[in-house]
Amino acid sequence: MGLLDDLKKQADALKAQDVDRTESMRATAVAVDHALRRSFLYLNDLGKQLNVVQMPSPFAFELPTVGKIEGLIIKDFFCDFRSKHFIDKDYYGEVQVGYRCWSENVLTVKKGPDEMEKFRDILWQSNIEHKSEQFRNERKVITHEVFKVKCDFRVQAKIDGDHESGKLKIVTKNVGDFTVDLFNLLAPEMNDVGVEEFAKFFIGRPNKWVETVKRSALSARTATIPPRPRTEPQYVVQAAAPEPSAEEKRGLLGSLKSLIRKE
């Protein structure tokens, strides 16, 4: 075998490796695409039902120095996605979802000079809509500030796909309290059951989302790293509802659609 034949053989082997690597990466990207597509379709349909029902939110938000804020309803649910170009085509890249926990109440909170800035920072960090007015004495010195705080809290989440590694990063904000949480799953783990458990967690229905994340292969790999303490969402205890019919037990979406038909 001559030099040229040897080089051709090596080149063919490298080309075959590149093809195998590309096909493997494409398969991983497809898995991420399917997980994100599944999440978007479910959450988008869920939002359509919730925007009709406007069901009460079970969350009780703890506003420092003010107390628990409850009696809110879910409204203005939205869901959207963005594409991502990977290798040679476009895939689902991320899913963004959110809604408002709202009531018509406006809280009046009075803060002295030592507390004004700290309270304002809390409102800004939690993206809480508010207005305020400062009051001064006869010497033009600020004596206190009165905040008008709307009971209108944005609950948000972003599901971001890594098409090369096959991982999903899920960041949620203000789910049950003024906190930000991070969850990691492999794309195949965000199956039909995983998406529904996330949806229940996101709107405050009884769920097994935390258990789903703990069972993830990614969680097993990082089990030796102490997890960040997480404040559990605060739920409002409501009167027991009547036993659901067989139709309503089909799932979260089935329950909401059944309620819409009854109305």
C-alpha positions as CSV (number, residue, x, y, z in Angstrom):
1,M,0.0,0.0,0.0
2,G,1.4,3.3,-1.1
3,L,1.4,6.7,0.8
4,L,-1.6,8.0,-1.1
5,D,-3.7,4.9,-0.4
6,D,-2.7,5.1,3.3
7,L,-3.8,8.8,3.5
8,K,-7.1,8.0,1.8
9,K,-7.8,5.3,4.3
10,Q,-7.1,7.6,7.2
11,A,-9.2,10.4,5.7
12,D,-12.2,8.0,5.1
13,A,-11.9,6.8,8.7
14,L,-12.0,10.4,10.0
15,K,-14.9,11.3,7.7
16,A,-16.8,8.3,9.1
17,Q,-16.1,9.4,12.7
18,D,-17.3,12.9,11.8
19,V,-20.5,11.5,10.3
20,D,-21.2,9.4,13.4
21,R,-20.5,12.3,15.7
22,T,-22.8,14.6,13.7
23,E,-25.6,12.0,13.7
24,S,-25.2,11.5,17.5
25,M,-25.4,15.3,18.1
26,R,-28.4,15.5,15.8
27,A,-30.2,12.8,17.7
28,T,-29.5,14.6,21.0
29,A,-30.8,17.9,19.4
30,V,-34.0,16.1,18.3
31,A,-34.6,14.9,21.9
32,V,-34.2,18.4,23.2
33,D,-36.5,19.7,20.5
34,H,-39.2,17.2,21.3
35,A,-39.0,18.0,25.0
36,L,-39.4,21.7,24.4
37,R,-42.1,21.3,21.8
38,R,-44.0,19.0,24.1
39,S,-43.7,21.6,27.0
40,F,-44.8,24.5,24.8
41,L,-47.9,22.7,23.3
42,Y,-49.0,21.6,26.8
43,L,-48.4,24.9,28.6
44,N,-49.9,26.9,25.7
45,D,-53.1,24.9,25.8
46,L,-53.1,25.1,29.6
47,G,-52.9,28.9,29.4
48,K,-55.9,29.1,27.1
49,Q,-58.0,27.2,29.6
50,L,-56.8,29.2,32.6
51,N,-57.5,32.5,30.9
52,V,-61.1,31.4,30.6
53,V,-61.5,29.9,34.1
54,Q,-59.3,32.5,36.0
55,M,-59.1,30.1,38.9
56,P,-57.9,31.2,42.4
57,S,-54.2,30.9,43.1
58,P,-53.3,28.8,46.2
59,F,-50.1,30.8,46.7
60,A,-49.7,33.1,49.7
61,F,-46.8,35.5,49.0
62,E,-44.8,36.7,52.0
63,L,-43.9,40.4,51.6
64,P,-41.2,41.3,54.2
65,T,-42.5,43.6,57.0
66,V,-46.0,43.5,55.5
67,G,-47.1,39.8,55.8
68,K,-48.8,37.2,53.7
69,I,-50.7,38.3,50.6
70,E,-53.3,35.9,49.4
71,G,-56.8,35.7,47.8
72,L,-55.2,36.1,44.3
73,I,-56.4,34.7,41.0
74,I,-54.5,33.5,38.0
75,K,-54.8,35.7,34.9
76,D,-53.1,36.7,31.7
77,F,-51.3,33.4,31.2
78,F,-48.9,33.4,28.2
79,C,-46.5,30.9,26.6
80,D,-44.0,31.4,23.8
81,F,-41.0,29.8,22.3
82,R,-37.8,30.7,20.5
83,S,-35.9,28.7,17.9
84,K,-32.2,27.9,17.8
85,H,-30.1,27.0,14.8
86,F,-28.0,23.9,15.5
87,I,-25.8,22.0,13.0
88,D,-27.9,22.5,9.9
89,K,-31.5,23.3,10.9
90,D,-33.7,25.1,13.4
91,Y,-35.0,23.5,16.6
92,Y,-37.1,24.6,19.6
93,G,-34.5,26.5,21.7
94,E,-36.4,27.7,24.7
95,V,-39.9,28.0,26.1
96,Q,-41.0,31.0,28.2
97,V,-44.2,31.0,30.3
98,G,-45.8,33.2,32.8
99,Y,-48.9,34.6,34.4
100,R,-50.1,37.1,37.0
101,C,-51.2,36.3,40.5
102,W,-53.6,39.3,40.9
103,S,-56.2,40.9,43.0
104,E,-57.7,44.4,42.9
105,N,-56.3,45.2,46.3
106,V,-53.7,47.9,46.8
107,L,-51.6,47.9,49.9
108,T,-50.6,51.1,51.7
109,V,-47.3,50.7,53.4
110,K,-45.6,53.5,55.4
111,K,-41.8,53.4,55.9
112,G,-39.5,55.6,57.8
113,P,-36.2,57.0,56.6
114,D,-34.2,53.9,57.8
115,E,-36.5,51.4,56.0
116,M,-37.5,53.2,52.7
117,E,-34.6,52.2,50.5
118,K,-34.6,48.6,51.7
119,F,-38.3,48.2,51.1
120,R,-38.0,49.8,47.7
121,D,-35.2,47.4,46.8
122,I,-37.4,44.4,47.8
123,L,-40.2,45.7,45.5
124,W,-37.9,46.2,42.6
125,Q,-36.1,42.8,43.0
126,S,-39.5,41.0,43.0
127,N,-40.8,43.1,40.1
128,I,-43.7,44.3,42.1
129,E,-45.6,47.2,40.6
130,H,-45.9,50.1,43.0
131,K,-46.0,53.9,43.5
132,S,-44.6,55.9,46.3
133,E,-44.7,59.4,47.8
134,Q,-42.2,61.0,50.1
135,F,-43.2,63.3,52.9
136,R,-41.0,66.1,54.4
137,N,-41.2,68.2,57.5
138,E,-41.0,72.0,57.7
139,R,-37.3,71.8,57.4
140,K,-37.6,69.9,54.1
141,V,-36.2,66.7,55.7
142,I,-37.8,63.4,54.6
143,T,-39.8,62.0,57.5
144,H,-41.4,58.9,55.8
145,E,-42.5,57.4,52.5
146,V,-45.9,55.9,51.7
147,F,-45.9,53.0,49.2
148,K,-48.9,52.0,47.2
149,V,-48.3,48.3,46.4
150,K,-50.4,46.5,43.8
151,C,-51.3,42.9,44.5
152,D,-50.1,41.9,41.1
153,F,-47.2,39.4,41.1
154,R,-45.6,37.9,37.9
155,V,-44.9,34.2,38.1
156,Q,-42.4,33.2,35.4
157,A,-40.4,30.3,34.0
158,K,-37.9,29.6,31.2
159,I,-37.1,26.2,29.9
160,D,-33.8,26.4,28.1
161,G,-32.4,23.5,26.0
162,D,-28.8,22.6,25.5
163,H,-28.9,20.8,22.1
164,E,-25.3,19.5,22.4
165,S,-25.5,17.9,25.8
166,G,-29.2,17.0,25.8
167,K,-29.9,18.9,29.1
168,L,-32.8,21.2,30.0
169,K,-32.3,24.1,32.4
170,I,-35.5,25.3,34.0
171,V,-35.5,28.6,35.9
172,T,-38.7,29.7,37.8
173,K,-39.4,33.0,39.5
174,N,-42.0,33.8,42.2
175,V,-43.6,30.3,42.3
176,G,-45.3,30.4,45.7
177,D,-43.0,33.1,47.1
178,F,-40.6,35.8,46.0
179,T,-37.8,33.3,45.0
180,V,-35.8,32.1,42.0
181,D,-35.3,28.4,41.6
182,L,-33.2,26.3,39.2
183,F,-33.9,22.7,38.0
184,N,-32.0,20.5,35.7
185,L,-33.3,17.5,33.7
186,L,-32.3,15.4,30.7
187,A,-34.5,16.0,27.7
188,P,-36.1,12.5,27.7
189,E,-37.1,13.1,31.4
190,M,-39.4,16.0,30.4
191,N,-41.9,13.5,29.0
192,D,-45.7,13.8,29.2
193,V,-45.7,13.1,32.9
194,G,-42.8,15.4,33.6
195,V,-44.5,18.3,31.7
196,E,-47.8,17.9,33.6
197,E,-46.0,17.7,37.0
198,F,-44.2,20.9,36.1
199,A,-47.4,22.6,35.1
200,K,-49.1,21.6,38.4
201,F,-46.0,22.9,40.3
202,F,-46.1,26.2,38.3
203,I,-49.7,27.0,39.2
204,G,-49.8,25.6,42.7
205,R,-51.7,22.3,42.2
206,P,-50.6,19.2,44.2
207,N,-47.7,17.8,42.3
208,K,-44.6,15.5,42.3
209,W,-42.3,17.9,40.5
210,V,-39.6,18.0,43.1
211,E,-39.6,14.2,43.2
212,T,-39.3,14.2,39.4
213,V,-36.2,16.4,39.6
214,K,-34.7,14.4,42.4
215,R,-35.0,11.2,40.3
216,S,-33.2,12.8,37.4
217,A,-29.9,11.2,36.3
218,L,-28.4,14.7,36.6
219,S,-29.4,14.9,40.3
220,A,-27.8,11.5,40.9
221,R,-24.5,12.8,39.4
222,T,-24.5,15.8,41.8
223,A,-25.8,14.0,44.9
224,T,-22.5,14.7,46.7
225,I,-23.0,18.5,46.4
226,P,-25.1,19.9,49.2
227,P,-28.2,21.4,47.7
228,R,-29.2,25.0,48.3
229,P,-31.9,25.2,50.9
230,R,-35.2,26.0,49.2
231,T,-38.2,27.8,50.8
232,E,-41.3,25.7,50.0
233,P,-44.2,27.6,48.4
234,Q,-46.8,28.8,50.9
235,Y,-50.2,27.5,50.0
236,V,-53.6,28.7,51.2
237,V,-55.6,25.9,52.8
238,Q,-58.9,25.8,51.1
239,A,-62.0,23.8,51.8
240,A,-62.0,20.3,50.5
241,A,-63.5,20.1,47.0
242,P,-66.0,17.5,45.9
243,E,-64.6,14.2,44.6
244,P,-63.8,14.7,40.9
245,S,-65.6,12.7,38.3
246,A,-63.9,10.1,36.2
247,E,-63.6,12.6,33.4
248,E,-61.9,15.2,35.6
249,K,-59.3,12.6,36.8
250,R,-57.8,12.4,33.4
251,G,-55.3,15.2,34.1
252,L,-54.9,18.9,34.7
253,L,-56.0,19.9,31.2
254,G,-58.9,17.5,31.2
255,S,-60.1,19.0,34.5
256,L,-59.9,22.6,33.3
257,K,-61.6,21.8,30.0
258,S,-64.4,20.0,31.8
259,L,-64.9,23.0,34.1
260,I,-65.2,25.3,31.0
261,R,-67.8,23.0,29.4
262,K,-69.9,23.0,32.6
263,E,-69.9,26.8,32.6
